[in-house]
Amino acid sequence: MSDVKVPFIDLKQRYEEEKDELEACVKRILSSGHFVLTPEVTRFEEAVAGYTGARHCIGLNSGTDALMMGLMALGIGRGDEVITSPISFVASTGAIAHVGATPVYADVGDDQNIDPAEIEKRITPHCKAIMPVHWGGRMSDMAAILVIAARHGLAVLEDSAQSMGAWMNGRHGGTFGFAGAFSAHPLKNFNALGDGGFLLTDDDEAAKKVRLYRNHGLEDRDTCVLYGVNSRLDSLHAEVLLFRLTRLESIVSRRRHNADLYRRLIRAPQVFIPDDPADPGGRANSYVMMIVQCENRDGLRDFLRQNGIEALVYYGTALHLHPAAQRYGYKRGDFPKAEAQADKVLALPHHQHLTEEQISYVADCVNRFYAA
Ligand SMILES: Cc1ncc(COP(=O)(O)O)c(C=O)c1O
């Protein structure tokens, strides 16, 4: 690539912006001499519960663990089916497979989120839960999904890995169903200094179980009441996230502004940008990614690269077509929308540090590519 003029994301710039506060977080934790399950973790959990309106927040090691623990808290395992989206990061399906259940896909809509009408067709007597994914930060149609879940007695576990800061009808993503699983990976809006995650739930029993499970099932130092794992959110991450929660609204609004600018400036009809869901507050997207669907995607990606713009394919393979999914017997053609989108998707550079000049430059390159 020629010199990078517009990076996909710029975490070094984020460090520069927050240097004093981040270094103070590190100092506080180092000088306390305590690093695991300290009051910082509890303060983080209370702050996130307060922000999102959830009754419980449990800090964990990753979004993947949060998904697995949400499924386990529901008692989902061998012989059970979970309906989910074929468009996501592999962890959504991986979590279902890890608890021994079977992922059952339902095709997506134009917005790349699971299509409620397709969910209904996939329900069998083995189905126990629906796992929608708020892909890129755009909320799934939770109203329709909750109606279907109630009609069939199914639980809803939201893959909210990307939806911190997304609200719909006054409710935060991840608080609509039984539980919501969040990632605090560095590429998210609300990010730790490495891997991290958390689970939101209003269910007291589930919260208790997950709290035990993340810490070896230890009720106290000497009493193990169930065999769990080590999936604790480190105190350093909790302290950084506690600080970053104060920045979240501003980050989402800067990203929304950037997304609006892209929408206005990209004029090529070969590029489709899904609408954001109707929401009275206009906040039903946390804008973690700016994924467009375009003709001749690889040609555009290469052209952008030649012009110093980092655009990435998220993702070029629908989940049912990965080698690991072969055991479920899916084949090409099963989910036509997801498959067609996998050939067209391109994530444009999208972060809160982009300047209007950079966005205009990207949009101009996109328009020029199709005009040629
Ligand atoms: C939609 C989705 N689900 C699950 C995950 C897994 O989260 P983590 O990387 O924190 O385990 C991610 C992370 O990229 C994600 O984007």
The ligand as an SDF file (V2000), in Angstrom:
LIG
                    3D

 16 16  0  0  0  0  0  0  0  0999 V2000
  -20.3890  -10.1960   17.1030 C   0  0  0  0  0  0  0  0  0  0  0  0
  -19.2960  -10.7090   17.9960 C   0  0  0  0  0  0  0  0  0  0  0  0
  -19.5580  -11.7340   18.8190 N   0  0  0  0  0  0  0  0  0  0  0  0
  -18.6260  -12.2000   19.6740 C   0  0  0  0  0  0  0  0  0  0  0  0
  -17.3630  -11.6490   19.7150 C   0  0  0  0  0  0  0  0  0  0  0  0
  -16.3490  -12.2260   20.6450 C   0  0  0  0  0  0  0  0  0  0  0  0
  -15.8670  -11.3050   21.5730 O   0  0  0  0  0  0  0  0  0  0  0  0
  -14.3880  -11.4690   22.1780 P   0  0  0  0  0  0  0  0  0  0  0  0
  -13.4110  -11.2060   21.0850 O   0  0  0  0  0  0  0  0  0  0  0  0
  -14.3370  -10.4350   23.2650 O   0  0  0  0  0  0  0  0  0  0  0  0
  -14.3030  -12.8400   22.7190 O   0  0  0  0  0  0  0  0  0  0  0  0
  -17.0470  -10.5900   18.8790 C   0  0  0  0  0  0  0  0  0  0  0  0
  -15.7020   -9.9820   18.8950 C   0  0  0  0  0  0  0  0  0  0  0  0
  -15.1710   -9.5440   17.9260 O   0  0  0  0  0  0  0  0  0  0  0  0
  -18.0360  -10.1040   17.9780 C   0  0  0  0  0  0  0  0  0  0  0  0
  -17.7790   -9.0930   17.1530 O   0  0  0  0  0  0  0  0  0  0  0  0
  1  2  1  0
  2  3  1  0
  2 15  2  0
  3  4  2  0
  4  5  1  0
  5  6  1  0
  5 12  2  0
  6  7  1  0
  7  8  1  0
  8  9  2  0
  8 10  1  0
  8 11  1  0
 12 13  1  0
 12 15  1  0
 13 14  2  0
 15 16  1  0
M  END
$$$$
